[in-house]
Amino acid sequence: LTGFGLSVWIYEQTGQALPIALNALFFNLPRVLLAPFAGAIADRYDRRSIMILADIGAAVATLGVVVMLLTGRLEVWHIYLSTILSSSFSAFQDPAYRASITMLVPKEDLARAGGMDQMSFAVQSIITPLLAGVLYAGFGLQAIIVIDFATFLFAVGALALVHIPQPQSTIGGLEDSGRDSMWRNATFGWKYLLKR
């Protein structure tokens, strides 16, 4: 919701498409750059904690936008910074979330869980812009951000109540004794993908 609302706000302030495109770049670039390391971290550390910290970090970035908006000091570069921060936290949350599914869902139901996850993403892609547009037109950017902030609190609360088992860490079928660096884990993933 906030991403769509901020894009509309950027266009209202600038009247140009380039700042919106830059914001999209700032959303995608950290995710691409951090993905190999985020996956290695999600495999090595407690996934529930990673998701909670990522939600809190994204909420703090959103809160910064709210403060700037309410004080009348919000500028486009503030949104760029918030987008970079939120995207960076999301880069760590996504692999932890996806890997957690395999730990929570029985093996025979993994295909169905994956399908439901993909369907929820598709529904979200359709409903979110529609809902954000209606909220923006009726209540303004503040309402969108408040709702989005409430979802962060709900997500952290839900994660605090759920136990997510942590699998034994392995690299390439060999036991990971902890001596391997994050860099080695990340490069292993890239080499594995490139080889196949």
Secondary structure as GFF3:
##gff-version 3
##sequence-region A 1 196
A	DSSP	alpha_helix	2	14	.	.	.	ID=ss1
A	DSSP	alpha_helix	18	44	.	.	.	ID=ss2
A	DSSP	alpha_helix	47	70	.	.	.	ID=ss3
A	DSSP	alpha_helix	76	104	.	.	.	ID=ss4
A	DSSP	three_ten_helix	107	109	.	.	.	ID=ss5
A	DSSP	alpha_helix	110	139	.	.	.	ID=ss6
A	DSSP	alpha_helix	141	161	.	.	.	ID=ss7
A	DSSP	beta_strand	170	171	.	.	.	ID=ss8
A	DSSP	beta_strand	174	175	.	.	.	ID=ss9
A	DSSP	alpha_helix	182	195	.	.	.	ID=ss10
###
